[in-house]
Amino acid sequence: MRGAIPVLPLCLAWMCLLINILLPGIGTLMSGFLCLCFGKPRFSVNDSGHARFGAFCVNFVVAVSQLFTVIFCLVGWGWSIWWGVIMIRLASEFSHHVLYNFCLLLPCVTFIPTSHFMYHFYCTHYQLLPT
């Protein structure tokens, strides 16, 4: 089931988590809808329409399950918060990979992580000036 959690942009993952905190299961349902347009499914090797629709279907079933299990000792509420936290972790990992790959594509930029949350870019390619 964890493979069905889509990789979303970080701002959308935060939005889904906040909605899951307020209305359990609705943020999970929104993540399924957002996976159709913006996200990437993780349980398929190819990023195709079928994989996106499959991720939506699994997220729909999970969202309905989260809604119905809220009645039983708030299990669904905890489950939906856990699902949202995983979405944020995946989104932050993906954004770091995209940032790192972006730096690998640019030959004049060096990627230097200075702390866990801060990254600095330094230009290492200097144009030679005529003498």
C-alpha positions in Angstrom: 0.0 0.0 0.0 2.8 2.4 0.7 3.8 2.2 -2.9 0.5 3.9 -3.8 1.5 7.1 -2.1 2.3 9.4 -5.0 5.2 11.8 -5.2 3.8 15.3 -5.3 5.4 18.7 -5.3 6.2 19.7 -1.7 3.6 22.5 -1.4 0.8 20.1 -2.5 2.1 17.4 -0.1 1.8 19.9 2.7 -1.7 20.9 1.6 -2.7 17.2 1.6 -1.3 16.7 5.1 -3.1 19.7 6.5 -6.4 18.5 4.9 -5.8 15.0 6.3 -5.3 16.5 9.8 -8.6 18.4 9.6 -10.7 15.9 7.5 -9.2 12.4 7.6 -9.1 10.8 4.2 -9.9 13.8 2.2 -6.3 14.8 1.8 -5.5 11.2 0.6 -8.3 11.5 -1.9 -6.9 14.8 -3.1 -3.5 13.3 -3.5 -5.0 10.7 -5.8 -6.6 13.4 -7.9 -3.4 15.4 -7.9 -1.4 12.4 -9.0 -3.4 12.4 -12.2 -2.0 15.8 -13.0 1.1 16.7 -11.0 2.3 13.7 -9.1 4.2 10.6 -10.1 3.1 7.1 -9.1 5.7 4.9 -7.3 4.4 1.4 -7.8 5.0 1.4 -11.6 8.3 1.7 -13.4 6.7 3.8 -16.2 5.0 7.1 -15.6 2.0 6.4 -17.8 -1.7 7.2 -17.7 -2.5 3.7 -16.6 -0.1 4.0 -13.7 -1.5 7.4 -12.7 -5.1 6.0 -12.8 -4.0 3.0 -10.8 -2.5 5.2 -8.1 -5.7 7.2 -8.1 -7.8 4.1 -7.6 -5.7 2.8 -4.7 -5.7 6.3 -3.1 -9.5 6.4 -3.5 -9.9 3.0 -1.7 -7.4 4.1 1.1 -9.2 7.4 1.5 -12.6 5.7 1.9 -11.0 3.2 4.4 -9.5 6.1 6.3 -12.9 7.8 6.5 -14.7 4.7 7.7 -12.1 3.8 10.3 -12.3 7.2 12.0 -15.3 5.8 13.8 -13.2 3.0 15.4 -11.0 4.8 18.0 -9.8 7.4 15.6 -7.6 4.8 13.8 -8.4 6.4 10.4 -7.3 9.8 11.6 -3.9 8.6 12.7 -3.6 6.6 9.5 -4.4 9.6 7.3 -1.8 11.8 9.2 0.8 9.0 8.8 -0.1 8.9 5.0 0.4 12.7 4.8 3.7 12.6 6.6 5.0 10.0 4.1 3.8 12.2 1.3 5.9 15.1 2.6 9.0 12.8 3.1 8.7 11.6 -0.5 8.2 15.1 -1.9 11.2 16.4 0.0 13.4 13.5 -1.2 12.2 14.0 -4.7 12.9 17.7 -4.6 16.4 17.1 -3.4 17.0 14.6 -6.2 15.6 17.0 -8.8 17.9 19.7 -7.3 20.9 17.4 -7.4 20.2 16.3 -11.0 19.7 19.9 -12.0 23.2 20.6 -10.7 24.7 17.7 -12.5 23.3 19.0 -15.8 24.9 22.4 -15.4 28.7 22.2 -15.9 29.4 25.5 -14.3 27.6 25.0 -11.0 28.8 23.0 -8.1 26.3 21.6 -5.6 27.5 22.0 -2.1 25.2 21.0 0.8 26.0 23.2 3.8 23.5 21.8 6.2 20.5 19.5 6.1 18.1 22.1 4.8 20.3 24.6 3.1 22.1 24.2 -0.2 24.4 26.7 -2.0 25.4 26.9 -5.6 28.8 28.1 -6.5 29.9 28.9 -10.0 33.1 27.0 -10.8 33.4 27.9 -14.5 35.0 31.2 -15.2 35.2 32.9 -18.6 38.6 33.6 -19.8 39.1 37.2 -20.4 41.4 38.3 -23.3 44.7 39.7 -22.1 
